[in-house]
């Protein structure tokens, strides 16, 4: 039954995309397109890619842990083992820590962002996904390092505040360079264009 509802929802979404495109309503086309694609990816892509992505993030973060000796990665299970002077903790890279939501949101917006050509969107998508993965790995590394050097009491502070602030700051930079700056540069006002200077 849920697949029938999903197929109907996709058909309605595609119809609305066609209507907004033909009616030359770019804002609504962008909003409906990005939201619909995000929900579609949540339904189809998230269940398949969450675990491999979590393992990849654990592997990237784990390289730093291995080199510094501050935490140990177990790539196969997406787990990091952090030892501190007052005890140890096991961190599992799960759905929320995998970065899958952020990657799907980024790709959903990018697909319907018409400032870029299709070829440019493909290149920006690949670079953006790698950037988000590395930013997320950096967030995990910061959490592990804070716990290693500061003890288990820093888990909440490192996970809920410091790690998130770093990740969100890096995400804002990505969104500025991918969405805001190109929009401003390619904007035209009569015969004036920022891209001409």
Helices and strands as residue ranges (DSSP letters): H 2-22, H 26-44, H 46-68, E 71-74, G 75-77, E 79-84, E 87-92, H 100-111, H 118-150, G 152-154, H 155-156, I 157-162, H 163-175, I 176-180, H 181-185, E 188-189, E 192-193, G 194-196
